[in-house]
Amino acid sequence: MSTFSKLNQQFDIQAEPHKFKWWHIPLLIILVAGTWYIINERNAPTQTSYQTNSGYIFGTEFHITYKSNENLLDSIDAVLNMVDNSLSPFNENSIITAINNNKPATLNQMFITVFNMAKEISVATDGAFDITVAPLVNAWGFGFKNKENITDNRIQDILKHIGINKVWIENDKIVKSDTCVILDCSAIAKGYGVDAVGLMLERNGVHDYMVEIGGEVRVRGMNTKSTAWQIGINKPDDDSLGIKREIQEILSITDISIATSGNYRNFYEDGNKKYAHTIDPHTGYPAQQDILSSTVIAKDCALADAYATAFMVMGKDKAITILKQHPEIMAYFITADKDGNYTEWHSKSLDKYIKGCSINSPQK
């Protein structure tokens, strides 16, 4: 028999059955469990951490916290610069600057969105919110530094050029019935910038985040402790330097936006009267109302930003009337009685968000 035949004969030999031992059972379990663990570890998503970015835009600071393994600061800066190039009157190359100087300007979608929203809110608030108020703001000066030069005749002359109905969009271009009309989107652009960053984060798959620019906030999902975001409402102290930061109330919120306007940061006094930094488009003078702080809660921050300003102009009673017409908007007002004592009023639907307050510094 050849060597090759002998080898084949060896491989044809039937092996004897292996005798099963009792201790094979736990060994088999260990092997199966180990294999399952390795497979799941390979397929399991990497633990996602929170990123924190901050910077400076629109003349103020921004702070952004979001759950992502990728740092998106470059994208955040790009979005904020787009808003600045569209809506900042302090940017000499922005669209709004060209419009105010009566130069040709092709509008982008950001500008169109904000302009249309501003017009809708102006109609809804009977003109209390008006982005053509810029000439009045310029006349009074920052911090009302020019108040000594203000006369009633001058205000009446400026009022002739105020009114959102004097400007509109045709074929992606601004048309004015009065070339003296100047636009000022500062009471809505910051909130829109907050929304723009939030939407960018969502497009990048971020579901948990807080975007805050100069106190205007948009939150979605959960915070770093896997709970709702904690947002503080400051007490309306007479603190023009912004040193005091005592908290009046804490809101526990998610999937919503919040913006605050108040004269406790910028005001001037004439006799016993205190005038807010917000200009009333109807009178041309700083608003003198009972609301010291107007906080608005809405789905989008641009909407909250604009209504917070409008309510400062309107006063508490008119603001409550508007709120009844728009149940999708909530508000928290801090007011003062004739003796200077603080009182508060808030929408009933806000009750579920109010956590209470026992601290002296804001939480976000």
RAQUIKA-V244812 format. One record per residue. BURIAL is + if it has 24 or more other ideal C-beta (glycine too) atoms within 12 Angstrom, else -. D_LAST is the distance of its C-alpha to the last C-alpha in whole Angstrom. Layout:
BEGIN
BURIAL_D_LAST, BURIAL_D_LAST
END
This chain:
BEGIN
-_89, -_87, -_84, -_82, -_83, -_83, -_79, -_78, -_80, -_78, -_75, -_76, -_77, -_75, -_72, -_72, -_69, -_67, -_67, -_63, -_62, -_60, -_57, -_57, -_54, -_51, -_52, -_51, -_48, -_47, -_48, -_46, -_43, -_43, -_43, -_41, -_38, -_39, -_39, -_36, -_34, -_35, -_34, -_31, -_28, -_26, -_23, -_20, -_17, +_14, +_14, +_12, +_14, -_14, +_16, -_18, +_19, +_21, -_21, +_17, -_14, +_12, +_10, +_10, +_9, +_12, +_15, +_18, -_21, -_21, -_20, +_20, -_19, -_23, +_22, +_19, +_21, -_24, +_22, +_21, +_24, +_26, +_24, +_25, +_28, +_29, +_27, +_27, +_30, -_29, +_30, -_34, -_34, +_32, +_33, +_32, +_34, +_37, +_37, +_37, -_40, -_42, -_42, -_42, +_39, -_38, +_35, -_33, -_31, +_27, +_29, +_31, +_28, +_27, +_30, +_31, +_28, +_28, +_32, -_31, +_28, +_31, -_33, +_31, +_30, -_34, +_33, +_30, +_28, +_31, +_30, +_33, +_32, +_32, +_36, +_35, +_32, +_34, +_36, +_34, -_33, -_29, -_28, +_32, -_34, -_37, -_37, -_40, -_42, +_41, -_44, -_44, -_46, -_44, +_41, -_44, -_45, +_41, +_40, -_43, +_41, +_38, +_37, +_36, -_39, +_41, +_39, +_38, +_38, -_42, -_42, -_39, -_40, +_39, -_42, +_42, -_45, -_44, -_44, -_42, +_39, +_36, +_32, +_29, +_26, +_23, +_22, +_22, +_21, +_18, +_17, +_19, +_18, +_15, +_17, +_19, +_17, +_16, +_19, +_20, +_18, +_19, -_23, -_22, -_22, +_18, -_17, +_13, +_11, +_8, +_10, +_9, +_12, +_13, +_10, +_11, +_9, +_11, +_10, +_12, +_13, +_11, +_9, -_10, -_12, -_13, -_12, +_10, +_6, +_5, +_5, +_7, +_11, +_13, +_16, +_19, +_20, -_23, -_21, -_23, -_21, -_18, -_18, -_17, -_13, +_14, +_12, +_14, +_13, +_10, +_10, +_10, +_10, +_11, -_14, +_14, +_13, +_12, +_13, +_15, +_18, +_19, +_22, +_21, +_20, +_24, +_27, +_30, -_33, -_36, -_38, -_36, -_34, +_31, +_30, +_27, +_26, +_26, +_30, +_32, +_34, +_36, +_37, +_36, +_35, +_31, +_30, +_31, +_29, +_28, +_24, +_22, +_19, +_19, +_16, +_17, +_15, +_17, +_18, +_18, +_16, +_19, +_20, +_18, +_18, +_22, +_22, +_20, +_22, +_25, +_24, +_24, +_28, +_29, +_28, +_27, -_30, +_31, +_27, +_27, -_30, +_29, +_26, -_29, -_30, +_27, -_25, -_23, +_21, +_19, +_19, +_18, +_20, +_20, +_24, +_27, -_30, -_33, -_33, -_30, -_28, +_24, -_24, +_22, +_22, +_21, +_22, -_23, -_21, +_18, -_19, -_18, +_14, +_14, -_13, -_14, -_13, -_15, -_13, -_13, -_10, +_7, +_4, +_0
END
